[in-house]
Amino acid sequence: MLGSGEPIFLAAKAALQRWEHFRLGWVEPWPPETLIQSGEVVAILAWTAGLWTLNCCRIVYVLDEAGPIKRFGFAYGTLPGHVESGEELFRIEWDQNTNIVWYDILAFSCPNHFLTRLGYPLVRHTQKRFGRDSAAAMFRAVNSVLSLPEVCQSTG
């Protein structure tokens, strides 16, 4: 939960468009000004297990929905050469009935490299860390003076 009301939704939408959810110090988008639109390719630079990795993804769709539940977000899919194979959705949702604004990450993936298969426990740990850190970055982006809430995380 990021907060409530239209100002939080608009701030979260702008933060997502600036890739704030990836500006974690150990993960960065490249190029950082990549537009959130279908077909755009972005490389994700990540520091894991003492190594920098660069993995490319393509934005496959963008959500921008009006109605009693407003949504904005995008999903990207991994490209050949990525250490994993899958998709990830980043979504901001404002339920105007409850006035609550949420940030969600929905992902599915499987190892796409022998080192990823070999180090799968580390990969899962890193994915969970990314989820927590990304949620915290989004919360900070829209609530710079508030303390961080607990992050709800569900893994299958």
N, C-alpha and C positions, 0 to 999 in steps of 0.2 A: 504494500500500500504506500503510495507516494504522498497522499494527502487528499484534499477534497476541493471540488470546484473547478470552474473553467480556467482560472489563472494557472492552476497546477497542471491541468491537461495541456494547455498551450505551452507552458514552460517545458513540460516533459516531451512534447512533440518536437519542439525546437532543439532540445538536448539530444534526442534520438537522431535528428537530422544532422547534428554536429558530431555524431559518433561519440558522445560523452560516455556512453555505456562501455566503450572500448578503451578509454583513456585511463588505464589502470597502473601505469608504470611498468608493468611486466607484460602487457598486451597493448598494441597500438594498431590502428588501421593505416593502410598505406595505399594510395595517397590519402592523407587525412581529410582532404576536401571532396572525396568521392560523393557524388550525388546519390541520394536515395531514390533510385528509379530502376525499373526493370531493365535487365541487360547489363547494368554497370558491373565492372569487375573490381574487387577490392582484395588486397593482400593483407593478411593478418600476421603481424610480427609478434611473436611470443617468446618469452624467456622461460624455458622449462628444463629442469634437470641440468642446469649449467650450460645450456645451449640456446642460441637464438634460432628459431625456425620461422620460415616464411611460407604461408599456405594461402593459396588463392581460392576465392569464392565468387560466384556470380549471383547478383540479386535476381531472384526468379519472379517475385511479385511484391507489390506494395499494397497495403491496406490503407484506405482513407474513407471511412464509413461514417455517415451521419445517422441520426435517429436517437431513440431514447438511450441507446448505448453507443457512444461515439468511440471509434477505434482508429488508431494510426499505428502503422508498423510496416515491417518488411521481413521477408524471408530470403535467405541465401542458401545456395547449394554449393557443395565443395566441387572443385574442378580437378581434373587429372593431376596427379602429383601431390595432392593434399594427403597428409598422413592419416586422415580419416575419410570416410565416405558417408555423406548424410546431408541433412538440412537443419537450419536453425531459424526460428521465428522470434523476432523482437517486437513486442506489441505494447502500446499504451491504450488503456481502456478507461473511459469515464462513463460510469453508470449514473445517468442524470436523475434516476429515481432515488438512489442512495447518496448521490453526490460524491462518491468515492472514486478516486483515480488509482488504477493499478498498473504496474509494469510486470509483464510476463515474458519469460523466455521458455520456448518449447523447442526441444531438440531431439533428434534421433540420429544415431551414427553407429558405425562399426569400423574397426581398424582397417586401414588401407595400406599399411606398411608393416614389414616384419618387426621393426622396432616398436611400433605401436601395439602390435599383438603381444610381443614379449613383455612390454612394460604396461600392460592394460590396467593393473591396479593404480599406477601412477597417473595414467591417462584419466581414469574415472575421478581420482582425487583432484586433478587439475580442472576437469570440467565442473566439478562442484564448487571449487574455489572461484572459477570464473563466474558462475551464477551468483554467488554471494557478493563478490567484488563488483560485478556489473550492477546488481540491484543497489548496492551502497552508493556507487557512483551516480546512478540516476536519482537516488534520494537526495544526495548532496547537491546535484545540479538544480533541483527545484525547491529545496528547503535548506538553504545555506546556513540558517541559524538554528535549526532544530537538531536534536540528537537522533541517531539512527535507530530505527525500529528493528525488531527481530525479523529475520528473513525466513519465509516459509519456503521449504524446498522439498519437492517430491521427486524421487527417482525410482524408476521401475525395476 
